[in-house]
Amino acid sequence: MGEFHFFHMDLYRVEMDADELGLEEYFAGDGLTVIEWGKILEDLPESYVEVILEKGTEESQRTANFQAFGSGGQNFYQRIFA
């Protein structure tokens, strides 16, 4: 797969307007941007992959569900699960 830039943001405790953080430059770049609590953003990028984590019946059990949006999200989803 090669090298790429990886950016991680956690918006859970952001008190200012999340849409004014200037994240657009990360979305338009050539790296992978991972955002926790991304639904806080009013304007999500056109293409993205949403990851939904759910607790299982056991304390340490988690299930991850993925949903791709837009053509870029679909392409990245295919790269992950192909």
PyMOL Python script that loads the backbone (N, CA, C, O; Angstrom):
from pymol import cmd

cmd.read_pdbstr("""\
ATOM      1  N   MET A   1       0.821  -1.191   0.000  1.00  0.00           N
ATOM      2  CA  MET A   1       0.000   0.000   0.000  1.00  0.00           C
ATOM      3  C   MET A   1       0.862   1.250   0.000  1.00  0.00           C
ATOM      4  O   MET A   1       0.421   2.291  -0.487  1.00  0.00           O
ATOM      5  N   GLY A   2       2.067   1.183   0.526  1.00  0.00           N
ATOM      6  CA  GLY A   2       2.940   2.346   0.514  1.00  0.00           C
ATOM      7  C   GLY A   2       2.712   3.247   1.714  1.00  0.00           C
ATOM      8  O   GLY A   2       1.930   2.935   2.612  1.00  0.00           O
ATOM      9  N   GLU A   3       3.414   4.370   1.705  1.00  0.00           N
ATOM     10  CA  GLU A   3       3.291   5.324   2.805  1.00  0.00           C
ATOM     11  C   GLU A   3       2.228   6.366   2.498  1.00  0.00           C
ATOM     12  O   GLU A   3       1.991   6.716   1.342  1.00  0.00           O
ATOM     13  N   PHE A   4       1.595   6.854   3.554  1.00  0.00           N
ATOM     14  CA  PHE A   4       0.632   7.931   3.412  1.00  0.00           C
ATOM     15  C   PHE A   4       0.532   8.666   4.747  1.00  0.00           C
ATOM     16  O   PHE A   4       0.899   8.129   5.792  1.00  0.00           O
ATOM     17  N   HIS A   5       0.043   9.874   4.700  1.00  0.00           N
ATOM     18  CA  HIS A   5      -0.153  10.663   5.917  1.00  0.00           C
ATOM     19  C   HIS A   5      -1.417  10.192   6.628  1.00  0.00           C
ATOM     20  O   HIS A   5      -2.418   9.865   5.992  1.00  0.00           O
ATOM     21  N   PHE A   6      -1.354  10.163   7.956  1.00  0.00           N
ATOM     22  CA  PHE A   6      -2.482   9.747   8.784  1.00  0.00           C
ATOM     23  C   PHE A   6      -2.759  10.863   9.784  1.00  0.00           C
ATOM     24  O   PHE A   6      -1.871  11.278  10.529  1.00  0.00           O
ATOM     25  N   PHE A   7      -3.998  11.345   9.794  1.00  0.00           N
ATOM     26  CA  PHE A   7      -4.391  12.417  10.711  1.00  0.00           C
ATOM     27  C   PHE A   7      -5.539  11.910  11.579  1.00  0.00           C
ATOM     28  O   PHE A   7      -6.485  11.301  11.079  1.00  0.00           O
ATOM     29  N   HIS A   8      -5.446  12.168  12.882  1.00  0.00           N
ATOM     30  CA  HIS A   8      -6.491  11.744  13.815  1.00  0.00           C
ATOM     31  C   HIS A   8      -6.995  12.960  14.585  1.00  0.00           C
ATOM     32  O   HIS A   8      -6.205  13.743  15.111  1.00  0.00           O
ATOM     33  N   MET A   9      -8.320  13.110  14.646  1.00  0.00           N
ATOM     34  CA  MET A   9      -8.934  14.178  15.421  1.00  0.00           C
ATOM     35  C   MET A   9     -10.048  13.582  16.269  1.00  0.00           C
ATOM     36  O   MET A   9     -10.751  12.673  15.828  1.00  0.00           O
ATOM     37  N   ASP A  10     -10.208  14.091  17.475  1.00  0.00           N
ATOM     38  CA  ASP A  10     -11.289  13.685  18.370  1.00  0.00           C
ATOM     39  C   ASP A  10     -12.098  14.931  18.678  1.00  0.00           C
ATOM     40  O   ASP A  10     -11.613  15.832  19.363  1.00  0.00           O
ATOM     41  N   LEU A  11     -13.330  14.993  18.180  1.00  0.00           N
ATOM     42  CA  LEU A  11     -14.156  16.193  18.333  1.00  0.00           C
ATOM     43  C   LEU A  11     -15.093  16.133  19.532  1.00  0.00           C
ATOM     44  O   LEU A  11     -15.914  17.032  19.714  1.00  0.00           O
ATOM     45  N   TYR A  12     -14.987  15.101  20.345  1.00  0.00           N
ATOM     46  CA  TYR A  12     -15.936  14.896  21.445  1.00  0.00           C
ATOM     47  C   TYR A  12     -16.037  16.108  22.369  1.00  0.00           C
ATOM     48  O   TYR A  12     -17.144  16.503  22.735  1.00  0.00           O
ATOM     49  N   ARG A  13     -14.938  16.692  22.746  1.00  0.00           N
ATOM     50  CA  ARG A  13     -14.952  17.788  23.716  1.00  0.00           C
ATOM     51  C   ARG A  13     -14.742  19.168  23.083  1.00  0.00           C
ATOM     52  O   ARG A  13     -14.419  20.129  23.782  1.00  0.00           O
ATOM     53  N   VAL A  14     -14.922  19.265  21.793  1.00  0.00           N
ATOM     54  CA  VAL A  14     -14.753  20.549  21.117  1.00  0.00           C
ATOM     55  C   VAL A  14     -15.909  21.458  21.515  1.00  0.00           C
ATOM     56  O   VAL A  14     -17.074  21.115  21.318  1.00  0.00           O
ATOM     57  N   GLU A  15     -15.581  22.615  22.075  1.00  0.00           N
ATOM     58  CA  GLU A  15     -16.612  23.533  22.543  1.00  0.00           C
ATOM     59  C   GLU A  15     -16.941  24.605  21.514  1.00  0.00           C
ATOM     60  O   GLU A  15     -18.036  25.166  21.534  1.00  0.00           O
ATOM     61  N   MET A  16     -16.007  24.893  20.620  1.00  0.00           N
ATOM     62  CA  MET A  16     -16.287  25.890  19.588  1.00  0.00           C
ATOM     63  C   MET A  16     -17.018  25.224  18.432  1.00  0.00           C
ATOM     64  O   MET A  16     -17.193  24.005  18.431  1.00  0.00           O
ATOM     65  N   ASP A  17     -17.437  25.992  17.468  1.00  0.00           N
ATOM     66  CA  ASP A  17     -18.112  25.451  16.296  1.00  0.00           C
ATOM     67  C   ASP A  17     -17.128  24.563  15.537  1.00  0.00           C
ATOM     68  O   ASP A  17     -16.136  25.052  14.997  1.00  0.00           O
ATOM     69  N   ALA A  18     -17.401  23.266  15.497  1.00  0.00           N
ATOM     70  CA  ALA A  18     -16.481  22.300  14.887  1.00  0.00           C
ATOM     71  C   ALA A  18     -16.236  22.592  13.414  1.00  0.00           C
ATOM     72  O   ALA A  18     -15.171  22.264  12.890  1.00  0.00           O
ATOM     73  N   ASP A  19     -17.200  23.202  12.741  1.00  0.00           N
ATOM     74  CA  ASP A  19     -17.031  23.503  11.320  1.00  0.00           C
ATOM     75  C   ASP A  19     -16.024  24.620  11.077  1.00  0.00           C
ATOM     76  O   ASP A  19     -15.628  24.851   9.935  1.00  0.00           O
ATOM     77  N   GLU A  20     -15.607  25.313  12.121  1.00  0.00           N
ATOM     78  CA  GLU A  20     -14.645  26.398  11.963  1.00  0.00           C
ATOM     79  C   GLU A  20     -13.226  25.988  12.372  1.00  0.00           C
ATOM     80  O   GLU A  20     -12.378  26.847  12.615  1.00  0.00           O
ATOM     81  N   LEU A  21     -12.972  24.702  12.447  1.00  0.00           N
ATOM     82  CA  LEU A  21     -11.650  24.209  12.831  1.00  0.00           C
ATOM     83  C   LEU A  21     -10.671  24.164  11.668  1.00  0.00           C
ATOM     84  O   LEU A  21      -9.478  23.952  11.882  1.00  0.00           O
ATOM     85  N   GLY A  22     -11.145  24.358  10.447  1.00  0.00           N
ATOM     86  CA  GLY A  22     -10.259  24.319   9.288  1.00  0.00           C
ATOM     87  C   GLY A  22      -9.887  22.916   8.857  1.00  0.00           C
ATOM     88  O   GLY A  22      -8.784  22.695   8.358  1.00  0.00           O
ATOM     89  N   LEU A  23     -10.780  21.973   9.040  1.00  0.00           N
ATOM     90  CA  LEU A  23     -10.479  20.581   8.705  1.00  0.00           C
ATOM     91  C   LEU A  23     -10.536  20.296   7.212  1.00  0.00           C
ATOM     92  O   LEU A  23     -10.083  19.239   6.773  1.00  0.00           O
ATOM     93  N   GLU A  24     -11.083  21.217   6.423  1.00  0.00           N
ATOM     94  CA  GLU A  24     -11.236  20.987   4.993  1.00  0.00           C
ATOM     95  C   GLU A  24      -9.918  20.656   4.305  1.00  0.00           C
ATOM     96  O   GLU A  24      -9.884  19.846   3.379  1.00  0.00           O
ATOM     97  N   GLU A  25      -8.827  21.284   4.757  1.00  0.00           N
ATOM     98  CA  GLU A  25      -7.532  21.020   4.126  1.00  0.00           C
ATOM     99  C   GLU A  25      -7.075  19.585   4.374  1.00  0.00           C
ATOM    100  O   GLU A  25      -6.359  19.017   3.549  1.00  0.00           O
ATOM    101  N   TYR A  26      -7.474  18.994   5.487  1.00  0.00           N
ATOM    102  CA  TYR A  26      -7.156  17.586   5.732  1.00  0.00           C
ATOM    103  C   TYR A  26      -7.989  16.689   4.819  1.00  0.00           C
ATOM    104  O   TYR A  26      -7.482  15.704   4.283  1.00  0.00           O
ATOM    105  N   PHE A  27      -9.270  17.031   4.641  1.00  0.00           N
ATOM    106  CA  PHE A  27     -10.147  16.226   3.797  1.00  0.00           C
ATOM    107  C   PHE A  27      -9.701  16.260   2.345  1.00  0.00           C
ATOM    108  O   PHE A  27      -9.821  15.260   1.637  1.00  0.00           O
ATOM    109  N   ALA A  28      -9.189  17.395   1.897  1.00  0.00           N
ATOM    110  CA  ALA A  28      -8.785  17.551   0.500  1.00  0.00           C
ATOM    111  C   ALA A  28      -7.386  17.006   0.238  1.00  0.00           C
ATOM    112  O   ALA A  28      -6.988  16.873  -0.920  1.00  0.00           O
ATOM    113  N   GLY A  29      -6.634  16.689   1.288  1.00  0.00           N
ATOM    114  CA  GLY A  29      -5.265  16.209   1.120  1.00  0.00           C
ATOM    115  C   GLY A  29      -5.209  14.770   0.647  1.00  0.00           C
ATOM    116  O   GLY A  29      -6.234  14.150   0.362  1.00  0.00           O
ATOM    117  N   ASP A  30      -3.999  14.252   0.568  1.00  0.00           N
ATOM    118  CA  ASP A  30      -3.813  12.894   0.059  1.00  0.00           C
ATOM    119  C   ASP A  30      -3.617  11.869   1.164  1.00  0.00           C
ATOM    120  O   ASP A  30      -3.210  10.739   0.892  1.00  0.00           O
ATOM    121  N   GLY A  31      -3.899  12.243   2.404  1.00  0.00           N
ATOM    122  CA  GLY A  31      -3.738  11.325   3.518  1.00  0.00           C
ATOM    123  C   GLY A  31      -5.065  10.744   3.973  1.00  0.00           C
ATOM    124  O   GLY A  31      -6.107  10.990   3.366  1.00  0.00           O
ATOM    125  N   LEU A  32      -5.014   9.978   5.038  1.00  0.00           N
ATOM    126  CA  LEU A  32      -6.193   9.393   5.665  1.00  0.00           C
ATOM    127  C   LEU A  32      -6.505  10.207   6.912  1.00  0.00           C
ATOM    128  O   LEU A  32      -5.653  10.353   7.788  1.00  0.00           O
ATOM    129  N   THR A  33      -7.711  10.734   6.996  1.00  0.00           N
ATOM    130  CA  THR A  33      -8.136  11.510   8.149  1.00  0.00           C
ATOM    131  C   THR A  33      -9.181  10.716   8.911  1.00  0.00           C
ATOM    132  O   THR A  33     -10.215  10.347   8.353  1.00  0.00           O
ATOM    133  N   VAL A  34      -8.919  10.453  10.175  1.00  0.00           N
ATOM    134  CA  VAL A  34      -9.848   9.728  11.039  1.00  0.00           C
ATOM    135  C   VAL A  34     -10.373  10.702  12.079  1.00  0.00           C
ATOM    136  O   VAL A  34      -9.597  11.354  12.778  1.00  0.00           O
ATOM    137  N   ILE A  35     -11.705  10.800  12.180  1.00  0.00           N
ATOM    138  CA  ILE A  35     -12.316  11.744  13.110  1.00  0.00           C
ATOM    139  C   ILE A  35     -13.265  10.992  14.033  1.00  0.00           C
ATOM    140  O   ILE A  35     -14.227  10.369  13.583  1.00  0.00           O
ATOM    141  N   GLU A  36     -12.980  11.060  15.334  1.00  0.00           N
ATOM    142  CA  GLU A  36     -13.917  10.523  16.300  1.00  0.00           C
ATOM    143  C   GLU A  36     -15.004  11.568  16.536  1.00  0.00           C
ATOM    144  O   GLU A  36     -14.721  12.765  16.596  1.00  0.00           O
ATOM    145  N   TRP A  37     -16.231  11.115  16.668  1.00  0.00           N
ATOM    146  CA  TRP A  37     -17.381  11.994  16.859  1.00  0.00           C
ATOM    147  C   TRP A  37     -17.545  12.944  15.675  1.00  0.00           C
ATOM    148  O   TRP A  37     -17.862  14.119  15.861  1.00  0.00           O
ATOM    149  N   GLY A  38     -17.331  12.442  14.464  1.00  0.00           N
ATOM    150  CA  GLY A  38     -17.414  13.256  13.256  1.00  0.00           C
ATOM    151  C   GLY A  38     -18.795  13.803  12.963  1.00  0.00           C
ATOM    152  O   GLY A  38     -18.924  14.787  12.235  1.00  0.00           O
ATOM    153  N   LYS A  39     -19.836  13.186  13.517  1.00  0.00           N
ATOM    154  CA  LYS A  39     -21.194  13.682  13.281  1.00  0.00           C
ATOM    155  C   LYS A  39     -21.403  15.060  13.901  1.00  0.00           C
ATOM    156  O   LYS A  39     -22.406  15.717  13.620  1.00  0.00           O
ATOM    157  N   ILE A  40     -20.468  15.507  14.742  1.00  0.00           N
ATOM    158  CA  ILE A  40     -20.536  16.857  15.301  1.00  0.00           C
ATOM    159  C   ILE A  40     -20.385  17.890  14.192  1.00  0.00           C
ATOM    160  O   ILE A  40     -20.900  19.003  14.297  1.00  0.00           O
ATOM    161  N   LEU A  41     -19.676  17.518  13.129  1.00  0.00           N
ATOM    162  CA  LEU A  41     -19.503  18.423  11.992  1.00  0.00           C
ATOM    163  C   LEU A  41     -20.827  18.570  11.242  1.00  0.00           C
ATOM    164  O   LEU A  41     -21.498  17.578  10.955  1.00  0.00           O
ATOM    165  N   GLU A  42     -21.187  19.780  10.935  1.00  0.00           N
ATOM    166  CA  GLU A  42     -22.402  19.997  10.144  1.00  0.00           C
ATOM    167  C   GLU A  42     -22.156  19.671   8.680  1.00  0.00           C
ATOM    168  O   GLU A  42     -23.044  19.149   8.006  1.00  0.00           O
ATOM    169  N   ASP A  43     -20.964  19.971   8.180  1.00  0.00           N
ATOM    170  CA  ASP A  43     -20.626  19.736   6.784  1.00  0.00           C
ATOM    171  C   ASP A  43     -19.576  18.636   6.688  1.00  0.00           C
ATOM    172  O   ASP A  43     -18.374  18.899   6.716  1.00  0.00           O
ATOM    173  N   LEU A  44     -20.051  17.404   6.574  1.00  0.00           N
ATOM    174  CA  LEU A  44     -19.135  16.291   6.387  1.00  0.00           C
ATOM    175  C   LEU A  44     -18.616  16.315   4.959  1.00  0.00           C
ATOM    176  O   LEU A  44     -19.282  16.854   4.075  1.00  0.00           O
ATOM    177  N   PRO A  45     -17.436  15.741   4.710  1.00  0.00           N
ATOM    178  CA  PRO A  45     -16.944  15.665   3.336  1.00  0.00           C
ATOM    179  C   PRO A  45     -17.915  14.871   2.471  1.00  0.00           C
ATOM    180  O   PRO A  45     -18.747  14.126   2.989  1.00  0.00           O
ATOM    181  N   GLU A  46     -17.811  15.029   1.167  1.00  0.00           N
ATOM    182  CA  GLU A  46     -18.680  14.311   0.240  1.00  0.00           C
ATOM    183  C   GLU A  46     -18.434  12.809   0.305  1.00  0.00           C
ATOM    184  O   GLU A  46     -19.374  12.022   0.189  1.00  0.00           O
ATOM    185  N   SER A  47     -17.192  12.410   0.489  1.00  0.00           N
ATOM    186  CA  SER A  47     -16.822  10.996   0.536  1.00  0.00           C
ATOM    187  C   SER A  47     -16.164  10.678   1.873  1.00  0.00           C
ATOM    188  O   SER A  47     -15.225  11.349   2.301  1.00  0.00           O
ATOM    189  N   TYR A  48     -16.680   9.640   2.517  1.00  0.00           N
ATOM    190  CA  TYR A  48     -16.080   9.195   3.780  1.00  0.00           C
ATOM    191  C   TYR A  48     -16.566   7.793   4.112  1.00  0.00           C
ATOM    192  O   TYR A  48     -17.520   7.298   3.512  1.00  0.00           O
ATOM    193  N   VAL A  49     -15.905   7.162   5.069  1.00  0.00           N
ATOM    194  CA  VAL A  49     -16.328   5.861   5.584  1.00  0.00           C
ATOM    195  C   VAL A  49     -16.658   6.057   7.055  1.00  0.00           C
ATOM    196  O   VAL A  49     -15.822   6.512   7.836  1.00  0.00           O
ATOM    197  N   GLU A  50     -17.874   5.713   7.420  1.00  0.00           N
ATOM    198  CA  GLU A  50     -18.300   5.815   8.819  1.00  0.00           C
ATOM    199  C   GLU A  50     -18.058   4.478   9.495  1.00  0.00           C
ATOM    200  O   GLU A  50     -18.383   3.427   8.944  1.00  0.00           O
ATOM    201  N   VAL A  51     -17.489   4.520  10.689  1.00  0.00           N
ATOM    202  CA  VAL A  51     -17.263   3.322  11.493  1.00  0.00           C
ATOM    203  C   VAL A  51     -18.119   3.456  12.745  1.00  0.00           C
ATOM    204  O   VAL A  51     -18.001   4.428  13.491  1.00  0.00           O
ATOM    205  N   ILE A  52     -18.975   2.478  12.965  1.00  0.00           N
ATOM    206  CA  ILE A  52     -19.851   2.485  14.130  1.00  0.00           C
ATOM    207  C   ILE A  52     -19.423   1.336  15.034  1.00  0.00           C
ATOM    208  O   ILE A  52     -19.465   0.172  14.636  1.00  0.00           O
ATOM    209  N   LEU A  53     -19.009   1.673  16.254  1.00  0.00           N
ATOM    210  CA  LEU A  53     -18.592   0.666  17.228  1.00  0.00           C
ATOM    211  C   LEU A  53     -19.740   0.404  18.192  1.00  0.00           C
ATOM    212  O   LEU A  53     -20.353   1.335  18.714  1.00  0.00           O
ATOM    213  N   GLU A  54     -20.022  -0.870  18.421  1.00  0.00           N
ATOM    214  CA  GLU A  54     -21.094  -1.251  19.333  1.00  0.00           C
ATOM    215  C   GLU A  54     -20.552  -2.216  20.373  1.00  0.00           C
ATOM    216  O   GLU A  54     -19.721  -3.069  20.062  1.00  0.00           O
ATOM    217  N   LYS A  55     -21.022  -2.083  21.614  1.00  0.00           N
ATOM    218  CA  LYS A  55     -20.641  -3.009  22.672  1.00  0.00           C
ATOM    219  C   LYS A  55     -21.335  -4.333  22.454  1.00  0.00           C
ATOM    220  O   LYS A  55     -22.479  -4.384  22.002  1.00  0.00           O
ATOM    221  N   GLY A  56     -20.632  -5.408  22.779  1.00  0.00           N
ATOM    222  CA  GLY A  56     -21.203  -6.744  22.688  1.00  0.00           C
ATOM    223  C   GLY A  56     -21.764  -7.186  24.018  1.00  0.00           C
ATOM    224  O   GLY A  56     -21.907  -6.384  24.941  1.00  0.00           O
ATOM    225  N   THR A  57     -22.079  -8.448  24.112  1.00  0.00           N
ATOM    226  CA  THR A  57     -22.640  -8.975  25.358  1.00  0.00           C
ATOM    227  C   THR A  57     -21.581  -9.132  26.437  1.00  0.00           C
ATOM    228  O   THR A  57     -21.889  -9.068  27.627  1.00  0.00           O
ATOM    229  N   GLU A  58     -20.333  -9.337  26.026  1.00  0.00           N
ATOM    230  CA  GLU A  58     -19.217  -9.420  26.972  1.00  0.00           C
ATOM    231  C   GLU A  58     -18.616  -8.030  27.171  1.00  0.00           C
ATOM    232  O   GLU A  58     -18.663  -7.208  26.256  1.00  0.00           O
ATOM    233  N   GLU A  59     -18.067  -7.758  28.318  1.00  0.00           N
ATOM    234  CA  GLU A  59     -17.506  -6.434  28.633  1.00  0.00           C
ATOM    235  C   GLU A  59     -16.446  -5.991  27.635  1.00  0.00           C
ATOM    236  O   GLU A  59     -16.393  -4.814  27.281  1.00  0.00           O
ATOM    237  N   SER A  60     -15.604  -6.906  27.174  1.00  0.00           N
ATOM    238  CA  SER A  60     -14.514  -6.539  26.266  1.00  0.00           C
ATOM    239  C   SER A  60     -14.865  -6.756  24.794  1.00  0.00           C
ATOM    240  O   SER A  60     -14.004  -6.579  23.932  1.00  0.00           O
ATOM    241  N   GLN A  61     -16.090  -7.129  24.491  1.00  0.00           N
ATOM    242  CA  GLN A  61     -16.486  -7.418  23.115  1.00  0.00           C
ATOM    243  C   GLN A  61     -17.000  -6.157  22.419  1.00  0.00           C
ATOM    244  O   GLN A  61     -17.810  -5.414  22.972  1.00  0.00           O
ATOM    245  N   ARG A  62     -16.510  -5.928  21.182  1.00  0.00           N
ATOM    246  CA  ARG A  62     -16.954  -4.796  20.362  1.00  0.00           C
ATOM    247  C   ARG A  62     -17.191  -5.290  18.936  1.00  0.00           C
ATOM    248  O   ARG A  62     -16.516  -6.203  18.460  1.00  0.00           O
ATOM    249  N   THR A  63     -18.144  -4.682  18.278  1.00  0.00           N
ATOM    250  CA  THR A  63     -18.425  -4.961  16.877  1.00  0.00           C
ATOM    251  C   THR A  63     -18.253  -3.668  16.101  1.00  0.00           C
ATOM    252  O   THR A  63     -18.739  -2.618  16.522  1.00  0.00           O
ATOM    253  N   ALA A  64     -17.562  -3.738  14.965  1.00  0.00           N
ATOM    254  CA  ALA A  64     -17.373  -2.559  14.117  1.00  0.00           C
ATOM    255  C   ALA A  64     -18.160  -2.756  12.827  1.00  0.00           C
ATOM    256  O   ALA A  64     -18.011  -3.766  12.139  1.00  0.00           O
ATOM    257  N   ASN A  65     -18.996  -1.774  12.512  1.00  0.00           N
ATOM    258  CA  ASN A  65     -19.744  -1.764  11.254  1.00  0.00           C
ATOM    259  C   ASN A  65     -19.263  -0.585  10.427  1.00  0.00           C
ATOM    260  O   ASN A  65     -19.030   0.500  10.959  1.00  0.00           O
ATOM    261  N   PHE A  66     -19.115  -0.799   9.123  1.00  0.00           N
ATOM    262  CA  PHE A  66     -18.590   0.219   8.225  1.00  0.00           C
ATOM    263  C   PHE A  66     -19.642   0.561   7.175  1.00  0.00           C
ATOM    264  O   PHE A  66     -20.327  -0.319   6.654  1.00  0.00           O
ATOM    265  N   GLN A  67     -19.761   1.865   6.871  1.00  0.00           N
ATOM    266  CA  GLN A  67     -20.649   2.311   5.798  1.00  0.00           C
ATOM    267  C   GLN A  67     -19.925   3.381   4.997  1.00  0.00           C
ATOM    268  O   GLN A  67     -19.454   4.373   5.553  1.00  0.00           O
ATOM    269  N   ALA A  68     -19.841   3.176   3.694  1.00  0.00           N
ATOM    270  CA  ALA A  68     -19.133   4.103   2.805  1.00  0.00           C
ATOM    271  C   ALA A  68     -20.110   5.098   2.194  1.00  0.00           C
ATOM    272  O   ALA A  68     -21.233   4.742   1.839  1.00  0.00           O
ATOM    273  N   PHE A  69     -19.670   6.351   2.074  1.00  0.00           N
ATOM    274  CA  PHE A  69     -20.447   7.418   1.453  1.00  0.00           C
ATOM    275  C   PHE A  69     -19.602   8.049   0.356  1.00  0.00           C
ATOM    276  O   PHE A  69     -18.420   8.319   0.569  1.00  0.00           O
ATOM    277  N   GLY A  70     -20.182   8.287  -0.803  1.00  0.00           N
ATOM    278  CA  GLY A  70     -19.478   8.925  -1.912  1.00  0.00           C
ATOM    279  C   GLY A  70     -18.511   7.978  -2.599  1.00  0.00           C
ATOM    280  O   GLY A  70     -18.202   6.902  -2.088  1.00  0.00           O
ATOM    281  N   SER A  71     -18.039   8.395  -3.768  1.00  0.00           N
ATOM    282  CA  SER A  71     -17.156   7.532  -4.562  1.00  0.00           C
ATOM    283  C   SER A  71     -15.809   7.314  -3.873  1.00  0.00           C
ATOM    284  O   SER A  71     -15.272   6.207  -3.914  1.00  0.00           O
ATOM    285  N   GLY A  72     -15.258   8.346  -3.245  1.00  0.00           N
ATOM    286  CA  GLY A  72     -13.987   8.179  -2.537  1.00  0.00           C
ATOM    287  C   GLY A  72     -14.120   7.234  -1.359  1.00  0.00           C
ATOM    288  O   GLY A  72     -13.226   6.429  -1.099  1.00  0.00           O
ATOM    289  N   GLY A  73     -15.232   7.327  -0.646  1.00  0.00           N
ATOM    290  CA  GLY A  73     -15.493   6.414   0.463  1.00  0.00           C
ATOM    291  C   GLY A  73     -15.641   4.986  -0.011  1.00  0.00           C
ATOM    292  O   GLY A  73     -15.144   4.058   0.629  1.00  0.00           O
ATOM    293  N   GLN A  74     -16.329   4.804  -1.142  1.00  0.00           N
ATOM    294  CA  GLN A  74     -16.478   3.468  -1.723  1.00  0.00           C
ATOM    295  C   GLN A  74     -15.123   2.889  -2.126  1.00  0.00           C
ATOM    296  O   GLN A  74     -14.849   1.713  -1.887  1.00  0.00           O
ATOM    297  N   ASN A  75     -14.279   3.719  -2.737  1.00  0.00           N
ATOM    298  CA  ASN A  75     -12.951   3.266  -3.152  1.00  0.00           C
ATOM    299  C   ASN A  75     -12.111   2.850  -1.954  1.00  0.00           C
ATOM    300  O   ASN A  75     -11.443   1.817  -1.989  1.00  0.00           O
ATOM    301  N   PHE A  76     -12.141   3.646  -0.904  1.00  0.00           N
ATOM    302  CA  PHE A  76     -11.353   3.307   0.280  1.00  0.00           C
ATOM    303  C   PHE A  76     -11.902   2.046   0.937  1.00  0.00           C
ATOM    304  O   PHE A  76     -11.131   1.196   1.383  1.00  0.00           O
ATOM    305  N   TYR A  77     -13.210   1.917   1.001  1.00  0.00           N
ATOM    306  CA  TYR A  77     -13.843   0.715   1.558  1.00  0.00           C
ATOM    307  C   TYR A  77     -13.378  -0.533   0.798  1.00  0.00           C
ATOM    308  O   TYR A  77     -13.053  -1.552   1.408  1.00  0.00           O
ATOM    309  N   GLN A  78     -13.349  -0.445  -0.529  1.00  0.00           N
ATOM    310  CA  GLN A  78     -12.897  -1.570  -1.349  1.00  0.00           C
ATOM    311  C   GLN A  78     -11.432  -1.915  -1.061  1.00  0.00           C
ATOM    312  O   GLN A  78     -11.065  -3.089  -1.033  1.00  0.00           O
ATOM    313  N   ARG A  79     -10.601  -0.902  -0.849  1.00  0.00           N
ATOM    314  CA  ARG A  79      -9.179  -1.146  -0.545  1.00  0.00           C
ATOM    315  C   ARG A  79      -9.033  -1.867   0.789  1.00  0.00           C
ATOM    316  O   ARG A  79      -8.150  -2.710   0.945  1.00  0.00           O
ATOM    317  N   ILE A  80      -9.895  -1.541   1.753  1.00  0.00           N
ATOM    318  CA  ILE A  80      -9.812  -2.153   3.072  1.00  0.00           C
ATOM    319  C   ILE A  80     -10.276  -3.611   3.030  1.00  0.00           C
ATOM    320  O   ILE A  80      -9.626  -4.491   3.594  1.00  0.00           O
ATOM    321  N   PHE A  81     -11.398  -3.857   2.360  1.00  0.00           N
ATOM    322  CA  PHE A  81     -12.041  -5.155   2.451  1.00  0.00           C
ATOM    323  C   PHE A  81     -11.894  -6.031   1.219  1.00  0.00           C
ATOM    324  O   PHE A  81     -12.527  -7.083   1.135  1.00  0.00           O
ATOM    325  N   ALA A  82     -11.075  -5.620   0.264  1.00  0.00           N
ATOM    326  CA  ALA A  82     -10.895  -6.438  -0.944  1.00  0.00           C
ATOM    327  C   ALA A  82     -10.005  -7.630  -0.691  1.00  0.00           C
ATOM    328  O   ALA A  82      -9.753  -8.417  -1.604  1.00  0.00           O
TER     329      ALA A  82
END
""", "prot")
cmd.dss("prot")
cmd.show_as("cartoon", "prot")
cmd.util.cbc("prot")
cmd.orient("prot")
